[in-house]
Amino acid sequence: MKSTDNHQILFCERLQRDRAQAEQGTDLQSAINLARTGQIRNYVQIQWPEVQLDDWQWDILESLFDPTIRRVFVKGNTGCGKGAAAGIACCAYFHIWDDAKIIITRDSLRMAQKIAFGEVDKWWRLMKIKPPGQLLTSGIYDHKQHSISLANPKHIEGFRGAHSPHVLFWFDEATAPNLEDKYKLANTQAKKFLALSNPSTLSGSFRDAFPSVEADRTQTIVDQYGKTRCITVSGWECTNVREKCLEQPVAPLGGIEISDNFYPHGTSIPAEHFIQCTPRIPGQTCYDEFMSLLNDPDPLIRNVYALGKFPDQDPEKQVILPEWLVEPVRFWTRWNRLWHRATDNRHVKASKLLNQILPVEGFGLDVAASRFGDTSVLAAGGRYGIRAIHECQFSDTQQTMEWVLETAFSYGIDLKQGFAPIAIDWGGGYGNAVGDPLKKRNVHVIEIHGNSRSDFDSQKYANKRAELYGEAGRRLDPAGDFRMIPFGLPDNERLRAELIAPQKIYSGHDGAKYYITPKGRRGADENYQGKTLRETLGRSPDRADAVVYCLYALRDQSRRRLIVA
């Protein structure tokens, strides 16, 4: 009798289990069908019922599964949980499409395996109902048309041949320089593209994916690839920060209130109160960590690593930082009224005083071809800064030459006496058309050949053009060798944009020597994949070029005087 009862009990339990599995399978298939239309929440809640996600993490998942959105770019603060959302997305994408090919890459293959695929491994193991496929140390394999694999950023093979209706590329730490040339290859293969990074760059494919205006606002844009979802995550949007969870039992900056008790910064928090502040989402950055970043004296740390914003400047890449131009423009503006009195009203005393404060001792000329719409630019300046930027556009080089002589004479300088130098770009083929006739008139012309070897510091500068901008930066650096000597720059927004646009492109193995961003495709290295200055600015950097040529003319003149002395 007992044996019969036991069999009945086992039979009923098996029946209930089979029925539950059948119902669960029905629910899962329904969730998969919804996920294919972009409604991913039911699927995630079935597979990871205990997971807690922030609204922006749901945004990543829903955008990635939205059939109308091809690419998703995410930038955010340190430790917000971008990788967790990506790990869940990869597991879900692999399950809902039986022909899914997922390729994961990062700045190095080792870090891709350890960090990015580590997230996939973690969420795969936590899935309630696992899809077919074998979990390996560096991927998941079901069959040739259904797999998750890693791509080595050192080679391009991993970014080719991924032919399938459902190919997903995940670029982690997507601002890495060695991934730049992989973007185009991946985009030719990808049906879905996911890129994550801290926004610590001013240029490159990751930055270019975000709009130039309101780049720090979450939005969907339309670009050459279709719809791209651009998501920005601030530390304030993280659950652990919003609910003031703490990593350590010590009051953070600004203090904290727990159960009507206020703890000033640095004081210990007793266990009975600290337990109320434990992290809600394991592994996500906490309030105390966030506050330390938010109060860092470096604005780069505050904006990039705490608030997820693109920086205003990048000390690692920019040759001339925007903050270096603040005081020179202020110095120039301080004497702007005097400048107007000297030039407009022919005020003799004002002219003499201005010549002492901002003397004109040399010139820099960028000669443009009128048929391309550019203007010729002449920078006039001396040891204490650039007095003025002059522009003209004539139909022939003879007129340009006469304009140069007349403009110099307006400062009391007769270039034909051969004392004041003028540096002219010889590389474009137009500078010599003005420079050679000036030489015949005894003008002290200095030829600029941008691609020639640096004769100042060939260990630092890969060519002359890098030297010109690098030494201009050294003159402008408020903490550099010339910090005690004032310097003025015209309050010209175009000039400012052009001066800060060039970035360092390191060459060689020592990481010290660099080129700078090329002006245009003509003459640029064929391996260069980034935007040229003309593409970034929408014009040639003629004003900035004229300024650095002028500074070079002054340096060259100083060296000649030292040699003669």
Disulfide bonds with the S-S distance in Angstrom:
none
